[in-house]
Amino acid sequence: MGQRAHSHSLARRVAVMLGLLAALVTVPLVADSAATDTPQATIKTVTGQVLALLRANQDTLRKDPAAVAAQVAKIVDPHLDFTIMSQEALGVGWRRADQRQRTRFTQTFHQLLTDDYAAVLKRYSGETVKLLDVRWEDTAHHRAIVSSQLEGPGKQPIQVDYRMYQTGGSWKVYDVVVDGVSLLLNYRQAFASELQHESLDTLIARLAHKVATNQPPASQ
């Protein structure tokens, strides 16, 4: 993949992550806290925790966004299914991978997303989110898409959809779609292109090196 195409793909991933993080930190928390076992209530609960964290760490956010991002990740991560996200992001590569490679990729991909949080937090400029509706993807109501709009002063609203599923009585996000662009599909396209020129082990090692050296996920 050429450098320009690679940077563009990474920049789009950050834009999608902005939709995820902005929604998590701006959806208002309902005071009477309705049922906590619904997709919308899950997002609202996480929101309150993230908002409290950001308000208590304004100085740190300006000086060291990565440190705040790591704390945000601790709140958000339990509501994300990194195994499914890794599987979908790697696509065919996941089916060809052995268990060792899958474990290494999932760990590295998890950290890559955490680094994306840091880039997103630096770009956050007070956008607000309006929850719209829930569309059920199955008759048992165990899979849902929660729709919302990301709004900012002087900007066109951006559609942000959360694909979620229920497991063990709780709801987890496994993909975020912004204006029709899937976070996981974006990653999958980038990884598929790279796997045409290098092995999975090489890809994992390169991603791990990027994470270890704290390289930015997109051109600044």
Rosetta constraint file for C-alpha pairs under 8 A:
AtomPair CA 1 CA 5 HARMONIC 6.51 0.50
AtomPair CA 1 CA 6 HARMONIC 6.08 0.50
AtomPair CA 1 CA 190 HARMONIC 7.99 0.50
AtomPair CA 1 CA 193 HARMONIC 6.21 0.50
AtomPair CA 1 CA 194 HARMONIC 6.38 0.50
AtomPair CA 2 CA 6 HARMONIC 5.96 0.50
AtomPair CA 3 CA 7 HARMONIC 6.03 0.50
AtomPair CA 4 CA 8 HARMONIC 6.11 0.50
AtomPair CA 5 CA 9 HARMONIC 6.11 0.50
AtomPair CA 6 CA 10 HARMONIC 6.27 0.50
AtomPair CA 6 CA 190 HARMONIC 7.25 0.50
AtomPair CA 7 CA 11 HARMONIC 6.03 0.50
AtomPair CA 7 CA 218 HARMONIC 5.93 0.50
AtomPair CA 7 CA 219 HARMONIC 6.19 0.50
AtomPair CA 8 CA 12 HARMONIC 6.24 0.50
AtomPair CA 8 CA 218 HARMONIC 7.89 0.50
AtomPair CA 9 CA 13 HARMONIC 6.38 0.50
AtomPair CA 9 CA 186 HARMONIC 6.95 0.50
AtomPair CA 9 CA 187 HARMONIC 7.96 0.50
AtomPair CA 9 CA 190 HARMONIC 6.83 0.50
AtomPair CA 10 CA 14 HARMONIC 6.41 0.50
AtomPair CA 10 CA 217 HARMONIC 6.17 0.50
AtomPair CA 10 CA 218 HARMONIC 5.20 0.50
AtomPair CA 11 CA 15 HARMONIC 6.34 0.50
AtomPair CA 11 CA 217 HARMONIC 7.54 0.50
AtomPair CA 11 CA 218 HARMONIC 5.11 0.50
AtomPair CA 11 CA 219 HARMONIC 7.09 0.50
AtomPair CA 12 CA 16 HARMONIC 6.29 0.50
AtomPair CA 12 CA 186 HARMONIC 7.62 0.50
AtomPair CA 13 CA 17 HARMONIC 6.18 0.50
AtomPair CA 13 CA 183 HARMONIC 6.14 0.50
AtomPair CA 13 CA 186 HARMONIC 6.49 0.50
AtomPair CA 13 CA 187 HARMONIC 7.25 0.50
AtomPair CA 14 CA 18 HARMONIC 6.10 0.50
AtomPair CA 14 CA 116 HARMONIC 6.28 0.50
AtomPair CA 14 CA 119 HARMONIC 7.12 0.50
AtomPair CA 14 CA 120 HARMONIC 6.38 0.50
AtomPair CA 14 CA 217 HARMONIC 7.53 0.50
AtomPair CA 14 CA 218 HARMONIC 7.26 0.50
AtomPair CA 15 CA 19 HARMONIC 6.63 0.50
AtomPair CA 15 CA 120 HARMONIC 7.75 0.50
AtomPair CA 16 CA 20 HARMONIC 6.62 0.50
AtomPair CA 16 CA 176 HARMONIC 7.21 0.50
AtomPair CA 16 CA 177 HARMONIC 7.11 0.50
AtomPair CA 16 CA 178 HARMONIC 5.79 0.50
AtomPair CA 16 CA 181 HARMONIC 7.51 0.50
AtomPair CA 16 CA 182 HARMONIC 7.56 0.50
AtomPair CA 16 CA 183 HARMONIC 5.90 0.50
AtomPair CA 17 CA 21 HARMONIC 6.09 0.50
AtomPair CA 17 CA 116 HARMONIC 6.96 0.50
AtomPair CA 17 CA 117 HARMONIC 7.06 0.50
AtomPair CA 17 CA 120 HARMONIC 6.53 0.50
AtomPair CA 17 CA 183 HARMONIC 7.41 0.50
AtomPair CA 18 CA 22 HARMONIC 5.58 0.50
AtomPair CA 18 CA 120 HARMONIC 5.27 0.50
AtomPair CA 18 CA 121 HARMONIC 7.82 0.50
AtomPair CA 18 CA 123 HARMONIC 7.79 0.50
AtomPair CA 18 CA 124 HARMONIC 7.26 0.50
AtomPair CA 19 CA 23 HARMONIC 6.02 0.50
AtomPair CA 19 CA 150 HARMONIC 6.90 0.50
AtomPair CA 19 CA 160 HARMONIC 6.24 0.50
AtomPair CA 19 CA 176 HARMONIC 7.95 0.50
AtomPair CA 19 CA 178 HARMONIC 6.61 0.50
AtomPair CA 20 CA 24 HARMONIC 6.31 0.50
AtomPair CA 20 CA 160 HARMONIC 7.70 0.50
AtomPair CA 20 CA 176 HARMONIC 6.69 0.50
AtomPair CA 21 CA 25 HARMONIC 6.19 0.50
AtomPair CA 21 CA 117 HARMONIC 7.29 0.50
AtomPair CA 21 CA 120 HARMONIC 7.18 0.50
AtomPair CA 21 CA 121 HARMONIC 7.72 0.50
AtomPair CA 22 CA 26 HARMONIC 5.94 0.50
AtomPair CA 22 CA 124 HARMONIC 6.98 0.50
AtomPair CA 22 CA 127 HARMONIC 6.56 0.50
AtomPair CA 22 CA 128 HARMONIC 7.18 0.50
AtomPair CA 22 CA 129 HARMONIC 7.43 0.50
AtomPair CA 22 CA 150 HARMONIC 7.67 0.50
AtomPair CA 23 CA 27 HARMONIC 5.73 0.50
AtomPair CA 23 CA 47 HARMONIC 7.92 0.50
AtomPair CA 23 CA 128 HARMONIC 7.17 0.50
AtomPair CA 23 CA 129 HARMONIC 5.59 0.50
AtomPair CA 23 CA 150 HARMONIC 7.12 0.50
AtomPair CA 24 CA 43 HARMONIC 6.45 0.50
AtomPair CA 24 CA 44 HARMONIC 7.51 0.50
AtomPair CA 24 CA 46 HARMONIC 6.60 0.50
AtomPair CA 24 CA 47 HARMONIC 4.86 0.50
AtomPair CA 24 CA 50 HARMONIC 7.17 0.50
AtomPair CA 25 CA 47 HARMONIC 5.11 0.50
AtomPair CA 25 CA 48 HARMONIC 7.59 0.50
AtomPair CA 25 CA 50 HARMONIC 5.80 0.50
AtomPair CA 25 CA 51 HARMONIC 5.51 0.50
AtomPair CA 26 CA 47 HARMONIC 6.77 0.50
AtomPair CA 26 CA 51 HARMONIC 7.58 0.50
AtomPair CA 26 CA 127 HARMONIC 7.26 0.50
AtomPair CA 26 CA 128 HARMONIC 5.35 0.50
AtomPair CA 26 CA 129 HARMONIC 5.94 0.50
AtomPair CA 27 CA 43 HARMONIC 7.85 0.50
AtomPair CA 27 CA 44 HARMONIC 6.36 0.50
AtomPair CA 27 CA 47 HARMONIC 6.33 0.50
AtomPair CA 27 CA 128 HARMONIC 6.93 0.50
AtomPair CA 27 CA 129 HARMONIC 5.47 0.50
AtomPair CA 27 CA 130 HARMONIC 6.77 0.50
AtomPair CA 27 CA 131 HARMONIC 7.43 0.50
AtomPair CA 28 CA 44 HARMONIC 6.76 0.50
AtomPair CA 28 CA 47 HARMONIC 7.28 0.50
AtomPair CA 28 CA 48 HARMONIC 7.73 0.50
AtomPair CA 29 CA 33 HARMONIC 7.64 0.50
AtomPair CA 29 CA 44 HARMONIC 5.16 0.50
AtomPair CA 29 CA 45 HARMONIC 6.75 0.50
AtomPair CA 29 CA 47 HARMONIC 6.64 0.50
AtomPair CA 29 CA 48 HARMONIC 5.90 0.50
AtomPair CA 30 CA 34 HARMONIC 7.61 0.50
AtomPair CA 30 CA 44 HARMONIC 7.30 0.50
AtomPair CA 33 CA 41 HARMONIC 7.73 0.50
AtomPair CA 34 CA 41 HARMONIC 7.11 0.50
AtomPair CA 35 CA 41 HARMONIC 6.69 0.50
AtomPair CA 36 CA 41 HARMONIC 5.14 0.50
AtomPair CA 36 CA 42 HARMONIC 6.15 0.50
AtomPair CA 36 CA 45 HARMONIC 7.77 0.50
AtomPair CA 37 CA 41 HARMONIC 6.74 0.50
AtomPair CA 37 CA 42 HARMONIC 6.93 0.50
AtomPair CA 37 CA 169 HARMONIC 6.74 0.50
AtomPair CA 37 CA 170 HARMONIC 6.01 0.50
AtomPair CA 37 CA 171 HARMONIC 7.13 0.50
AtomPair CA 38 CA 42 HARMONIC 6.25 0.50
AtomPair CA 38 CA 170 HARMONIC 7.93 0.50
AtomPair CA 38 CA 171 HARMONIC 7.08 0.50
AtomPair CA 39 CA 43 HARMONIC 6.69 0.50
AtomPair CA 39 CA 144 HARMONIC 7.38 0.50
AtomPair CA 39 CA 146 HARMONIC 6.94 0.50
AtomPair CA 39 CA 164 HARMONIC 7.09 0.50
AtomPair CA 39 CA 171 HARMONIC 5.94 0.50
AtomPair CA 40 CA 44 HARMONIC 6.34 0.50
AtomPair CA 40 CA 134 HARMONIC 7.96 0.50
AtomPair CA 40 CA 146 HARMONIC 6.88 0.50
AtomPair CA 41 CA 45 HARMONIC 6.05 0.50
AtomPair CA 42 CA 46 HARMONIC 6.37 0.50
AtomPair CA 42 CA 171 HARMONIC 6.68 0.50
AtomPair CA 43 CA 47 HARMONIC 6.11 0.50
AtomPair CA 44 CA 48 HARMONIC 6.56 0.50
AtomPair CA 45 CA 49 HARMONIC 6.85 0.50
AtomPair CA 46 CA 50 HARMONIC 6.26 0.50
AtomPair CA 46 CA 75 HARMONIC 6.92 0.50
AtomPair CA 46 CA 76 HARMONIC 6.78 0.50
AtomPair CA 47 CA 51 HARMONIC 5.99 0.50
AtomPair CA 48 CA 52 HARMONIC 6.25 0.50
AtomPair CA 49 CA 53 HARMONIC 6.36 0.50
AtomPair CA 49 CA 75 HARMONIC 7.13 0.50
AtomPair CA 50 CA 54 HARMONIC 6.20 0.50
AtomPair CA 50 CA 72 HARMONIC 6.31 0.50
AtomPair CA 50 CA 75 HARMONIC 6.93 0.50
AtomPair CA 51 CA 55 HARMONIC 6.10 0.50
AtomPair CA 52 CA 56 HARMONIC 6.23 0.50
AtomPair CA 53 CA 57 HARMONIC 6.27 0.50
AtomPair CA 53 CA 71 HARMONIC 7.94 0.50
AtomPair CA 53 CA 72 HARMONIC 7.53 0.50
AtomPair CA 54 CA 58 HARMONIC 6.07 0.50
AtomPair CA 54 CA 61 HARMONIC 7.54 0.50
AtomPair CA 54 CA 68 HARMONIC 7.69 0.50
AtomPair CA 57 CA 61 HARMONIC 6.01 0.50
AtomPair CA 57 CA 68 HARMONIC 7.35 0.50
AtomPair CA 58 CA 62 HARMONIC 6.58 0.50
AtomPair CA 59 CA 63 HARMONIC 6.39 0.50
AtomPair CA 60 CA 64 HARMONIC 5.35 0.50
AtomPair CA 60 CA 65 HARMONIC 6.70 0.50
AtomPair CA 60 CA 67 HARMONIC 7.57 0.50
AtomPair CA 60 CA 68 HARMONIC 6.89 0.50
AtomPair CA 61 CA 65 HARMONIC 4.52 0.50
AtomPair CA 61 CA 66 HARMONIC 7.94 0.50
AtomPair CA 61 CA 67 HARMONIC 7.69 0.50
AtomPair CA 61 CA 68 HARMONIC 5.90 0.50
AtomPair CA 61 CA 121 HARMONIC 7.84 0.50
AtomPair CA 61 CA 122 HARMONIC 7.93 0.50
AtomPair CA 62 CA 122 HARMONIC 7.78 0.50
AtomPair CA 64 CA 68 HARMONIC 6.94 0.50
AtomPair CA 65 CA 69 HARMONIC 5.96 0.50
AtomPair CA 65 CA 118 HARMONIC 5.40 0.50
AtomPair CA 65 CA 119 HARMONIC 7.82 0.50
AtomPair CA 65 CA 121 HARMONIC 6.64 0.50
AtomPair CA 65 CA 122 HARMONIC 6.62 0.50
AtomPair CA 66 CA 70 HARMONIC 6.19 0.50
AtomPair CA 66 CA 115 HARMONIC 7.01 0.50
AtomPair CA 66 CA 117 HARMONIC 7.72 0.50
AtomPair CA 66 CA 118 HARMONIC 4.77 0.50
AtomPair CA 66 CA 119 HARMONIC 7.99 0.50
AtomPair CA 67 CA 71 HARMONIC 6.67 0.50
AtomPair CA 68 CA 72 HARMONIC 6.17 0.50
AtomPair CA 68 CA 118 HARMONIC 7.53 0.50
AtomPair CA 69 CA 73 HARMONIC 6.02 0.50
AtomPair CA 69 CA 114 HARMONIC 6.67 0.50
AtomPair CA 69 CA 115 HARMONIC 7.47 0.50
AtomPair CA 69 CA 117 HARMONIC 5.47 0.50
AtomPair CA 69 CA 118 HARMONIC 5.00 0.50
AtomPair CA 69 CA 121 HARMONIC 7.23 0.50
AtomPair CA 70 CA 74 HARMONIC 6.55 0.50
AtomPair CA 70 CA 114 HARMONIC 6.54 0.50
AtomPair CA 70 CA 118 HARMONIC 7.93 0.50
AtomPair CA 71 CA 75 HARMONIC 6.84 0.50
AtomPair CA 72 CA 76 HARMONIC 6.14 0.50
AtomPair CA 72 CA 117 HARMONIC 8.00 0.50
AtomPair CA 73 CA 77 HARMONIC 5.31 0.50
AtomPair CA 73 CA 114 HARMONIC 6.24 0.50
AtomPair CA 73 CA 117 HARMONIC 7.66 0.50
AtomPair CA 74 CA 78 HARMONIC 7.29 0.50
AtomPair CA 76 CA 80 HARMONIC 6.86 0.50
AtomPair CA 77 CA 81 HARMONIC 7.83 0.50
AtomPair CA 78 CA 172 HARMONIC 7.81 0.50
AtomPair CA 79 CA 171 HARMONIC 6.88 0.50
AtomPair CA 79 CA 172 HARMONIC 4.68 0.50
AtomPair CA 79 CA 173 HARMONIC 6.06 0.50
AtomPair CA 80 CA 172 HARMONIC 5.20 0.50
AtomPair CA 80 CA 173 HARMONIC 4.80 0.50
AtomPair CA 80 CA 174 HARMONIC 5.93 0.50
AtomPair CA 81 CA 85 HARMONIC 6.16 0.50
AtomPair CA 81 CA 172 HARMONIC 6.12 0.50
AtomPair CA 81 CA 173 HARMONIC 6.31 0.50
AtomPair CA 81 CA 174 HARMONIC 5.46 0.50
AtomPair CA 82 CA 86 HARMONIC 5.77 0.50
AtomPair CA 82 CA 106 HARMONIC 6.72 0.50
AtomPair CA 82 CA 110 HARMONIC 6.57 0.50
AtomPair CA 82 CA 174 HARMONIC 7.39 0.50
AtomPair CA 83 CA 87 HARMONIC 6.09 0.50
AtomPair CA 83 CA 106 HARMONIC 6.37 0.50
AtomPair CA 84 CA 88 HARMONIC 6.06 0.50
AtomPair CA 84 CA 174 HARMONIC 6.40 0.50
AtomPair CA 85 CA 89 HARMONIC 5.95 0.50
AtomPair CA 85 CA 174 HARMONIC 5.61 0.50
AtomPair CA 85 CA 175 HARMONIC 6.88 0.50
AtomPair CA 85 CA 184 HARMONIC 6.72 0.50
AtomPair CA 86 CA 90 HARMONIC 6.03 0.50
AtomPair CA 86 CA 105 HARMONIC 7.26 0.50
AtomPair CA 86 CA 106 HARMONIC 5.55 0.50
AtomPair CA 86 CA 109 HARMONIC 6.69 0.50
AtomPair CA 87 CA 91 HARMONIC 6.06 0.50
AtomPair CA 87 CA 94 HARMONIC 5.69 0.50
AtomPair CA 88 CA 94 HARMONIC 8.00 0.50
AtomPair CA 88 CA 184 HARMONIC 6.24 0.50
AtomPair CA 88 CA 185 HARMONIC 7.58 0.50
AtomPair CA 88 CA 188 HARMONIC 7.13 0.50
AtomPair CA 89 CA 184 HARMONIC 4.87 0.50
AtomPair CA 89 CA 185 HARMONIC 6.39 0.50
AtomPair CA 89 CA 186 HARMONIC 7.90 0.50
AtomPair CA 89 CA 187 HARMONIC 5.44 0.50
AtomPair CA 89 CA 188 HARMONIC 4.40 0.50
AtomPair CA 89 CA 191 HARMONIC 7.62 0.50
AtomPair CA 90 CA 94 HARMONIC 5.32 0.50
AtomPair CA 90 CA 187 HARMONIC 7.65 0.50
AtomPair CA 90 CA 188 HARMONIC 5.47 0.50
AtomPair CA 90 CA 191 HARMONIC 6.47 0.50
AtomPair CA 90 CA 192 HARMONIC 7.34 0.50
AtomPair CA 91 CA 95 HARMONIC 7.12 0.50
AtomPair CA 91 CA 188 HARMONIC 6.26 0.50
AtomPair CA 91 CA 192 HARMONIC 7.75 0.50
AtomPair CA 92 CA 96 HARMONIC 6.48 0.50
AtomPair CA 93 CA 97 HARMONIC 6.07 0.50
AtomPair CA 93 CA 192 HARMONIC 7.70 0.50
AtomPair CA 93 CA 195 HARMONIC 7.89 0.50
AtomPair CA 93 CA 200 HARMONIC 7.21 0.50
AtomPair CA 94 CA 102 HARMONIC 6.74 0.50
AtomPair CA 97 CA 101 HARMONIC 5.71 0.50
AtomPair CA 97 CA 102 HARMONIC 6.12 0.50
AtomPair CA 97 CA 200 HARMONIC 7.76 0.50
AtomPair CA 98 CA 102 HARMONIC 6.23 0.50
AtomPair CA 99 CA 103 HARMONIC 6.12 0.50
AtomPair CA 100 CA 104 HARMONIC 6.24 0.50
AtomPair CA 101 CA 105 HARMONIC 5.93 0.50
AtomPair CA 101 CA 200 HARMONIC 7.80 0.50
AtomPair CA 101 CA 201 HARMONIC 7.16 0.50
AtomPair CA 102 CA 106 HARMONIC 6.03 0.50
AtomPair CA 103 CA 107 HARMONIC 6.26 0.50
AtomPair CA 104 CA 108 HARMONIC 6.16 0.50
AtomPair CA 104 CA 204 HARMONIC 7.27 0.50
AtomPair CA 105 CA 109 HARMONIC 5.82 0.50
AtomPair CA 105 CA 204 HARMONIC 5.96 0.50
AtomPair CA 106 CA 110 HARMONIC 6.00 0.50
AtomPair CA 107 CA 111 HARMONIC 6.53 0.50
AtomPair CA 108 CA 112 HARMONIC 6.15 0.50
AtomPair CA 108 CA 204 HARMONIC 7.17 0.50
AtomPair CA 108 CA 207 HARMONIC 6.82 0.50
AtomPair CA 108 CA 208 HARMONIC 5.80 0.50
AtomPair CA 108 CA 211 HARMONIC 7.62 0.50
AtomPair CA 109 CA 113 HARMONIC 6.26 0.50
AtomPair CA 109 CA 207 HARMONIC 7.93 0.50
AtomPair CA 110 CA 114 HARMONIC 6.44 0.50
AtomPair CA 111 CA 115 HARMONIC 6.26 0.50
AtomPair CA 111 CA 211 HARMONIC 6.79 0.50
AtomPair CA 112 CA 116 HARMONIC 6.34 0.50
AtomPair CA 112 CA 207 HARMONIC 7.64 0.50
AtomPair CA 112 CA 211 HARMONIC 6.24 0.50
AtomPair CA 112 CA 217 HARMONIC 7.90 0.50
AtomPair CA 113 CA 117 HARMONIC 6.39 0.50
AtomPair CA 114 CA 118 HARMONIC 6.87 0.50
AtomPair CA 115 CA 119 HARMONIC 6.75 0.50
AtomPair CA 115 CA 211 HARMONIC 7.41 0.50
AtomPair CA 115 CA 214 HARMONIC 7.56 0.50
AtomPair CA 115 CA 216 HARMONIC 7.49 0.50
AtomPair CA 115 CA 217 HARMONIC 7.11 0.50
AtomPair CA 116 CA 120 HARMONIC 6.13 0.50
AtomPair CA 116 CA 216 HARMONIC 7.94 0.50
AtomPair CA 116 CA 217 HARMONIC 6.20 0.50
AtomPair CA 117 CA 121 HARMONIC 6.09 0.50
AtomPair CA 118 CA 122 HARMONIC 6.47 0.50
AtomPair CA 119 CA 123 HARMONIC 6.62 0.50
AtomPair CA 119 CA 216 HARMONIC 7.31 0.50
AtomPair CA 119 CA 217 HARMONIC 7.36 0.50
AtomPair CA 120 CA 124 HARMONIC 6.18 0.50
AtomPair CA 126 CA 152 HARMONIC 7.10 0.50
AtomPair CA 127 CA 150 HARMONIC 6.56 0.50
AtomPair CA 127 CA 151 HARMONIC 5.53 0.50
AtomPair CA 127 CA 152 HARMONIC 4.63 0.50
AtomPair CA 127 CA 153 HARMONIC 7.69 0.50
AtomPair CA 128 CA 150 HARMONIC 5.82 0.50
AtomPair CA 128 CA 151 HARMONIC 5.22 0.50
AtomPair CA 128 CA 152 HARMONIC 6.38 0.50
AtomPair CA 129 CA 148 HARMONIC 6.51 0.50
AtomPair CA 129 CA 149 HARMONIC 5.43 0.50
AtomPair CA 129 CA 150 HARMONIC 4.55 0.50
AtomPair CA 129 CA 151 HARMONIC 5.97 0.50
AtomPair CA 130 CA 148 HARMONIC 5.43 0.50
AtomPair CA 130 CA 149 HARMONIC 5.22 0.50
AtomPair CA 130 CA 150 HARMONIC 6.75 0.50
AtomPair CA 130 CA 151 HARMONIC 7.80 0.50
AtomPair CA 131 CA 146 HARMONIC 7.76 0.50
AtomPair CA 131 CA 147 HARMONIC 6.28 0.50
AtomPair CA 131 CA 148 HARMONIC 4.30 0.50
AtomPair CA 131 CA 149 HARMONIC 6.61 0.50
AtomPair CA 132 CA 146 HARMONIC 7.46 0.50
AtomPair CA 132 CA 147 HARMONIC 5.30 0.50
AtomPair CA 132 CA 148 HARMONIC 4.93 0.50
AtomPair CA 132 CA 149 HARMONIC 7.29 0.50
AtomPair CA 133 CA 146 HARMONIC 6.02 0.50
AtomPair CA 133 CA 147 HARMONIC 5.43 0.50
AtomPair CA 133 CA 148 HARMONIC 7.31 0.50
AtomPair CA 134 CA 144 HARMONIC 6.54 0.50
AtomPair CA 134 CA 145 HARMONIC 5.64 0.50
AtomPair CA 134 CA 146 HARMONIC 4.58 0.50
AtomPair CA 134 CA 147 HARMONIC 6.25 0.50
AtomPair CA 135 CA 144 HARMONIC 5.59 0.50
AtomPair CA 135 CA 145 HARMONIC 5.14 0.50
AtomPair CA 135 CA 146 HARMONIC 6.57 0.50
AtomPair CA 135 CA 147 HARMONIC 7.98 0.50
AtomPair CA 136 CA 141 HARMONIC 5.83 0.50
AtomPair CA 136 CA 142 HARMONIC 7.77 0.50
AtomPair CA 136 CA 143 HARMONIC 6.02 0.50
AtomPair CA 136 CA 144 HARMONIC 4.42 0.50
AtomPair CA 136 CA 145 HARMONIC 6.42 0.50
AtomPair CA 137 CA 141 HARMONIC 7.11 0.50
AtomPair CA 137 CA 142 HARMONIC 7.81 0.50
AtomPair CA 137 CA 143 HARMONIC 5.27 0.50
AtomPair CA 137 CA 144 HARMONIC 5.34 0.50
AtomPair CA 137 CA 145 HARMONIC 7.26 0.50
AtomPair CA 138 CA 142 HARMONIC 6.61 0.50
AtomPair CA 138 CA 143 HARMONIC 5.99 0.50
AtomPair CA 138 CA 144 HARMONIC 7.70 0.50
AtomPair CA 142 CA 165 HARMONIC 5.56 0.50
AtomPair CA 142 CA 166 HARMONIC 5.02 0.50
AtomPair CA 142 CA 167 HARMONIC 7.94 0.50
AtomPair CA 143 CA 163 HARMONIC 7.65 0.50
AtomPair CA 143 CA 164 HARMONIC 5.80 0.50
AtomPair CA 143 CA 165 HARMONIC 4.25 0.50
AtomPair CA 143 CA 166 HARMONIC 6.35 0.50
AtomPair CA 144 CA 163 HARMONIC 6.00 0.50
AtomPair CA 144 CA 164 HARMONIC 5.29 0.50
AtomPair CA 144 CA 165 HARMONIC 6.19 0.50
AtomPair CA 145 CA 161 HARMONIC 6.27 0.50
AtomPair CA 145 CA 162 HARMONIC 5.34 0.50
AtomPair CA 145 CA 163 HARMONIC 4.58 0.50
AtomPair CA 145 CA 164 HARMONIC 6.11 0.50
AtomPair CA 146 CA 161 HARMONIC 5.54 0.50
AtomPair CA 146 CA 162 HARMONIC 5.03 0.50
AtomPair CA 146 CA 163 HARMONIC 6.65 0.50
AtomPair CA 146 CA 164 HARMONIC 7.66 0.50
AtomPair CA 147 CA 159 HARMONIC 7.28 0.50
AtomPair CA 147 CA 160 HARMONIC 5.98 0.50
AtomPair CA 147 CA 161 HARMONIC 4.41 0.50
AtomPair CA 147 CA 162 HARMONIC 6.44 0.50
AtomPair CA 148 CA 159 HARMONIC 6.00 0.50
AtomPair CA 148 CA 160 HARMONIC 5.18 0.50
AtomPair CA 148 CA 161 HARMONIC 6.12 0.50
AtomPair CA 149 CA 157 HARMONIC 6.00 0.50
AtomPair CA 149 CA 158 HARMONIC 5.41 0.50
AtomPair CA 149 CA 159 HARMONIC 4.70 0.50
AtomPair CA 149 CA 160 HARMONIC 5.72 0.50
AtomPair CA 150 CA 157 HARMONIC 5.55 0.50
AtomPair CA 150 CA 158 HARMONIC 4.89 0.50
AtomPair CA 150 CA 159 HARMONIC 6.33 0.50
AtomPair CA 150 CA 160 HARMONIC 6.66 0.50
AtomPair CA 151 CA 155 HARMONIC 6.85 0.50
AtomPair CA 151 CA 156 HARMONIC 6.99 0.50
AtomPair CA 151 CA 157 HARMONIC 4.79 0.50
AtomPair CA 151 CA 158 HARMONIC 6.56 0.50
AtomPair CA 152 CA 156 HARMONIC 7.48 0.50
AtomPair CA 152 CA 157 HARMONIC 7.18 0.50
AtomPair CA 158 CA 178 HARMONIC 6.89 0.50
AtomPair CA 158 CA 179 HARMONIC 6.09 0.50
AtomPair CA 159 CA 177 HARMONIC 7.98 0.50
AtomPair CA 159 CA 178 HARMONIC 5.61 0.50
AtomPair CA 159 CA 179 HARMONIC 4.94 0.50
AtomPair CA 159 CA 180 HARMONIC 7.82 0.50
AtomPair CA 160 CA 176 HARMONIC 7.03 0.50
AtomPair CA 160 CA 177 HARMONIC 5.72 0.50
AtomPair CA 160 CA 178 HARMONIC 4.54 0.50
AtomPair CA 160 CA 179 HARMONIC 6.43 0.50
AtomPair CA 161 CA 176 HARMONIC 5.75 0.50
AtomPair CA 161 CA 177 HARMONIC 5.03 0.50
AtomPair CA 161 CA 178 HARMONIC 6.40 0.50
AtomPair CA 162 CA 173 HARMONIC 6.49 0.50
AtomPair CA 162 CA 174 HARMONIC 7.83 0.50
AtomPair CA 162 CA 175 HARMONIC 6.16 0.50
AtomPair CA 162 CA 176 HARMONIC 4.77 0.50
AtomPair CA 162 CA 177 HARMONIC 6.49 0.50
AtomPair CA 163 CA 173 HARMONIC 5.76 0.50
AtomPair CA 163 CA 174 HARMONIC 5.93 0.50
AtomPair CA 163 CA 175 HARMONIC 5.18 0.50
AtomPair CA 163 CA 176 HARMONIC 6.16 0.50
AtomPair CA 163 CA 177 HARMONIC 7.84 0.50
AtomPair CA 164 CA 171 HARMONIC 6.38 0.50
AtomPair CA 164 CA 172 HARMONIC 5.32 0.50
AtomPair CA 164 CA 173 HARMONIC 4.35 0.50
AtomPair CA 164 CA 174 HARMONIC 5.84 0.50
AtomPair CA 164 CA 175 HARMONIC 7.32 0.50
AtomPair CA 165 CA 171 HARMONIC 5.56 0.50
AtomPair CA 165 CA 172 HARMONIC 5.59 0.50
AtomPair CA 165 CA 173 HARMONIC 6.77 0.50
AtomPair CA 165 CA 174 HARMONIC 7.64 0.50
AtomPair CA 166 CA 170 HARMONIC 5.49 0.50
AtomPair CA 166 CA 171 HARMONIC 4.43 0.50
AtomPair CA 166 CA 172 HARMONIC 6.41 0.50
AtomPair CA 167 CA 171 HARMONIC 6.26 0.50
AtomPair CA 167 CA 172 HARMONIC 7.45 0.50
AtomPair CA 175 CA 182 HARMONIC 6.91 0.50
AtomPair CA 175 CA 183 HARMONIC 6.31 0.50
AtomPair CA 175 CA 184 HARMONIC 6.31 0.50
AtomPair CA 176 CA 182 HARMONIC 5.88 0.50
AtomPair CA 176 CA 183 HARMONIC 5.59 0.50
AtomPair CA 176 CA 184 HARMONIC 7.68 0.50
AtomPair CA 177 CA 181 HARMONIC 5.15 0.50
AtomPair CA 177 CA 182 HARMONIC 4.21 0.50
AtomPair CA 177 CA 183 HARMONIC 6.11 0.50
AtomPair CA 178 CA 182 HARMONIC 6.44 0.50
AtomPair CA 178 CA 183 HARMONIC 7.82 0.50
AtomPair CA 181 CA 185 HARMONIC 7.53 0.50
AtomPair CA 181 CA 186 HARMONIC 7.22 0.50
AtomPair CA 182 CA 186 HARMONIC 6.01 0.50
AtomPair CA 183 CA 187 HARMONIC 6.46 0.50
AtomPair CA 184 CA 188 HARMONIC 5.97 0.50
AtomPair CA 185 CA 189 HARMONIC 6.10 0.50
AtomPair CA 186 CA 190 HARMONIC 6.52 0.50
AtomPair CA 187 CA 191 HARMONIC 6.09 0.50
AtomPair CA 188 CA 192 HARMONIC 5.86 0.50
AtomPair CA 189 CA 193 HARMONIC 6.23 0.50
AtomPair CA 190 CA 194 HARMONIC 6.35 0.50
AtomPair CA 191 CA 195 HARMONIC 6.03 0.50
AtomPair CA 192 CA 196 HARMONIC 6.56 0.50
AtomPair CA 193 CA 197 HARMONIC 7.47 0.50
AtomPair CA 194 CA 198 HARMONIC 6.30 0.50
AtomPair CA 194 CA 203 HARMONIC 7.43 0.50
AtomPair CA 195 CA 199 HARMONIC 5.94 0.50
AtomPair CA 195 CA 200 HARMONIC 6.50 0.50
AtomPair CA 195 CA 203 HARMONIC 7.22 0.50
AtomPair CA 198 CA 202 HARMONIC 6.13 0.50
AtomPair CA 198 CA 203 HARMONIC 6.64 0.50
AtomPair CA 199 CA 203 HARMONIC 6.29 0.50
AtomPair CA 200 CA 204 HARMONIC 6.12 0.50
AtomPair CA 201 CA 205 HARMONIC 6.07 0.50
AtomPair CA 202 CA 206 HARMONIC 6.08 0.50
AtomPair CA 203 CA 207 HARMONIC 6.17 0.50
AtomPair CA 204 CA 208 HARMONIC 6.00 0.50
AtomPair CA 205 CA 209 HARMONIC 6.11 0.50
AtomPair CA 206 CA 210 HARMONIC 6.23 0.50
AtomPair CA 207 CA 211 HARMONIC 6.22 0.50
AtomPair CA 208 CA 212 HARMONIC 6.02 0.50
AtomPair CA 209 CA 213 HARMONIC 6.04 0.50
AtomPair CA 210 CA 214 HARMONIC 5.96 0.50
AtomPair CA 210 CA 215 HARMONIC 5.28 0.50
AtomPair CA 211 CA 215 HARMONIC 6.44 0.50
AtomPair CA 216 CA 220 HARMONIC 7.81 0.50
